Amino acid sequence: MGFNFDFDLDRELFKELFNHWSNLNESHFAAKQLSGGITNRLLKVSVEEENGNMVHVTVRIYGPNTECVINRDRELQAIPHLSAAGFGPKLLGTFENGMVQSFIHARTLDASDMRKPKLAAEIAKQLKSFHQVDIPGSKEPQLWNDIFKFLKKASNLTYDDCKQQNVYNKISFKEVETELIKLKELTGQLEAPVVFAHNDLLSGNLMLNDDEGKYPSKDEQYHFFRHYLNPEKPNEVSDNDLEALYVETTCYMLVSHLYWGLWALIQEKISDIDFDYLEYFFLRYNEYKRRKNGCFSLAKSYLS
């Protein structure tokens, strides 16, 4: 999809960030909007240098008011350490409402890719390494702080559109709060380790050089777990360790539905991206309710 590139404004940005491009005129720059982002806007900017070489960078433009739900300082602190460990693009520069990063020549995965045994094993191996990256700063878990912050913000919104407001008014935030409290109590009994997590590791955020019912089966999850727990000798992972991780991830899957559901309500209010965030809230919350009883029964059986 094309993007209306404001050259006079944006070339000055690139001049400031990259001195070696300061003498290039408009004909050396081209920009294209990348699809998929529902929090930020992503642009691929191509620059033809004076020697004829083509350089590609990614410009990430933050969605309006996303600093309300994303700690940008923490994000900028983490990116260089993750990049040094081989994860994600390199940070090339920052500006008031975004950043410039190196461009990764790869395709994003889709849900069906993540069920392929070879790919699942590689993702598990890389995720294990990601969780072991030492990021400076607080090691206190942020998940529950963030999700209750989302709840507070999401439960005090008003929408200009009457139809949106009517849909929003049907949400029982007291019910959501009750579910969160029960989930926090349940997951607290699992003693899950605290790691630096991506927190949005859906298929579209995974890259590979090269609609329904796509949640992996238990066997597919166990295959993934073996390669996460012991990448070098996956077949030596014990049944007890597999079961423990299965229960842990199943419970936190429920947390994910509530986390991103509440996030969506806030995005509906603050984002100018064309996406039905209200519908997304109900999609995630209904999936939470559909899976809740089975997940709680599994955890309580395991803990008893």
N, C-alpha and C positions, 0 to 999 in steps of 0.2 A: 504494500500500500504506500503510495507517495505521501510526502509531507511537505507542507508549505514552509520552506526554509527561509527564515528571515536573515538574509545574508549580511546586511549592514550591521545588524545587532550581533549575530552569532559569530561572524568572522572576527569581530573585535574580541569576543570571548576567547577564541582560539589563538589570536595574536598574543593576548595576555598570558594564556597558559603555555603556549608553545612559541617561543621567540623565532625558531627557525621557519615558521610559517607566516611571519608577519608581513613579508613582501608579496605574498601570493594574492592574485586577484580572484574575483568571483568564479571565473571559469575553472579554477582548480578545486572547487569544493562542490560536493553533492551530498544530499541527505535523503534518507529513506526511513520512514517509520516502521518499526518492527512490531508485529502483531503479538498478542498474548498477554501483555501486561494489564492488570486490573488494579494496581496500586500506583505504579509509576508509568510514565511514557518512555519508551526506548527508541532511540534513533541510531541508525548506522550512518556514520559520516565518513565519506571517502574523500581523501585528499591526494591530489596529484602533486608531488613535490617537484622542485625545479629540475631535478635530474631524471624525471619521468617515472620514478617509483610511485606506486600506489600504496597509500597507508590507510587502513581502516580502523576507526575507533568507535566505541559505543558511548553515546551520551544518554545518561539516565536523568530524566527530569522528574523530580518528585511531584506526586499528586498534591493538590492543595490541602494544607492542614494535616498532612500525613505525619508530621512531627508529633501530633497529638497521640498517635498510637505506636510510633516507631522512634526509638532512641537513636537519632542520627549520629550523635557523638560516639556512642558505643559502636555503631555500625562502621564508622570511619576508623575507629581504633582497631577493629578486628580485621578489616579487609587486608592490610599489608601483611599481617601474620598468616592469614589464610592463603594469600597469594604466594608467600614465601614457602609454604608447605605444599604448594601445587594445586590449590583449590581456587577456582574462579579466576576472573580477569584481574590484571594489575590495575591499581589505582593510578591514573595519570594526572589528575587534577580535580579540583573542586570549584564550584561557584555557588552563588547564593542559594539556588533552589535545585541543585543537582551535582552530578559528578561526571567525569570523563574516565572511561576505562578502556583497556585494550579489548580488541574485538576477537572473539573466539570463533574460529572457522569450524563449526560443527552444527549438527542438527539437534533440536530438542527431541526428547523421547516422547512417546505417547504411552497410554496405559497398557496397551498390549505388549510393548517392548519390555516392560518391567516384569512380565510373567515369564520371559524367556530364561531358562535356567542359567545359561552362560552370562547373560547380562545381569541377572539378579545376583549371581555370585560376585561379579565385579563391583556392583553397586555396594553390596554388603562390605566388601573389602575396603573400598574407598570411604564408606561411611564410618567404619571402625577407625580409620586413620584421622578422619575429620574430627571425630569426638575426642581424639587424643591431642589435638592442637592446643598448645598452651596460650591462651589469650590473656593479656594483662588486665587487671581490674578485679572487681568483686567476683567472688566465686559463689555468692549466695544465689540460690535458685530464684529465677524471676517469673516463672510460669504463672504461679497463682497470684502474685502481685499484679501481673499484667491482665490476667483474665478478670479479676474483680474490678480493676480499673476500667476495663472495657464494659463490664456490666453496669457500673455507675454511670458512665458516659452514655451508653446505649439506652438506658432506661429514662433518660431525661432529654429526649430529642423531640423536636417538632419539625414537620415538613411543610413546605409551602403548598405542595400539591395535595389536594383534599383526598384523592384516591389513595395516595401513599400513606397519608395520615390515618385513614380508616383502616388500612391493612395493618399498620404499625400498632394501632390501638387494640388490636386483637391479641397481641402478645402479652402473656402473663409473666412479667419479670420476676414476680414473687416465686412463681413455679421454676423459672430458670435458676434463680438464686438457690432454691431448695435443692435442685439437682446438682448444682455446683458444690454445695456444702457436702452432700452425700458422696460425690465423686472425690473431693479432696480428702475426706475421711478414709475412703476405700483405698485410694492410691497411696496414702500415707503409710498404710500397713505393708506396702510392697517393698519399701526401703530401696527404691530405684536410685541408681547413681546419678549424680548431677554432672552433666557434661555441657560443653559449649555446643549447642544444637542449632541446626539450620531453621527448624520450626515451620518450614513451608516446602518440604521436599516432595512435592508432587511431580509428576512426570515432566511437565513443561519446564521445570527448573533443573532438570538433568540434561546434560548435553553429551552427544556421542559423535565421534569423528566417523564418519562414514557417509458406551454411552449408558452403558448401563451394566451392572453386574460384573464389574472389572476388578473388584476387591479380590486379592489373591486368596486361594484356598489355604487350608491349614498345612497341607503338604508343601505347597509353594512357599509359605512362610517359613516352615521348618528348613527348607532348602536354603533360604536366605539367611536364617539364623545361624546355621552351621558355618557358613562362610563369614558371618560377622564375628561369631565367638572365637573361631579358630581358622583364620584364612589359610594357614599352611596345611592344617590337617582337619578339614571340616568333618570327616567321617568319624573322628574320635570324640566329638562333642557328646556329652552324656544326655540321656533322656531327661534327667532331672533339670539340667541347665536349659534344655530346649523348652520344657514345660514352663519353667519360671519366666523365661523371656516371652513366651507366648501369652501368658497371663498379663505380664507387665505391659506389653504393647497393645493388647486388646483393651485394657482399661484406659490407657492414654489415648487410644483411638477415640474413645468417647469424649475425652477432654478436648481433643482436636476439633470435634464437631461443634462444641459449645464455644470454643475460642474463636473459630473462624466465623461462626454464625453471628456472634456479637460484633466482631470486626466488621462484618458486612453491613450491619445496621448503621454503624458510624460512617462507613464509606458512602452509603446511600445519601447521607446528609452532606458530606464534605467533598466528594469526588465529582469531577466533571467528565469522567470516563464513561462512555456509553455501555453500561452493564447493569443488569437488573439485580442489584444487591439485595433488595428486599426478598425477591424470589430465592436468592441464594441462601438467605438466612433460614427460610422455611425448609429448603432442601436439606441443609445441614442439621437443623433441629429435628426434623421428622426422621432423618436417618439415625440420629442419636436415640430418639424414643423407640425406633424399631429394633435397635440392637441392645438397648439398655438392659433388659431383663436377662438376656442370655449372658451378657458380659458380667453383670453383678453375680449371677449364679456361678459362673465359672470361677470368678475370683474368690468368692466365699467358700466354695468347695475346696479350692487350692489352699486357702489360708486356715481351714479348719483342721 
